């Protein structure tokens, strides 16, 4: 975190006098990573109806654009109700196109740990976008939000996601048996962590 970074009353870090990094758009070589707004719901909804996205997670597809927009509106304050966590959510599109390729979220906890989760929509998988998106967000968590480490919880069957975090330099630190139960089966999870070297 920069030397002049500080916390505002809502619990979000501020860089300088008026820049809130939770509201700052990020850019990579090919992607624009936009802070999530309720207006993103219409563009993201068709992708989230793809049931293959939910094979290894307990969530289900949203029932309507309206319900998705309402959910995004509830997330708009970027913080947990008690102010102890920063909630970050992004819609990710190809720069210069109205073409959304994925979604990412991170929770920054009071002790400096940050949890990262992500979707890359099916038509855009295996094109390098996941690495590009997650690398930028991971680095932002360290530089703008003073994260001490970033971790991800991944179903042990999800080989694509495991390969992604390992490519990003995350290290497997734990096996969590029976971490969840959904779709009539127990889910074991790995916890992977990336700790920034000084």
Secondary structure, 3 states (H helix, E strand, C coil): CCCCEEECCCCCEEECCCEEHHHCCEECCCEEEEECCHHHHHHHHHHHCCHHHHCCCCCCCCCCHHHHHHHHHHCCCCECCCCCCEEEEEEEEECCCCCEEEEEEEEECCCCEEEEEEEECHHHCCCCHHHHHHHHHHHHHHHHHCCCEEEEEEECCCHHHHHHHHHCCCEEEEEEEEEEEECCEEEEEEEEEEECCC
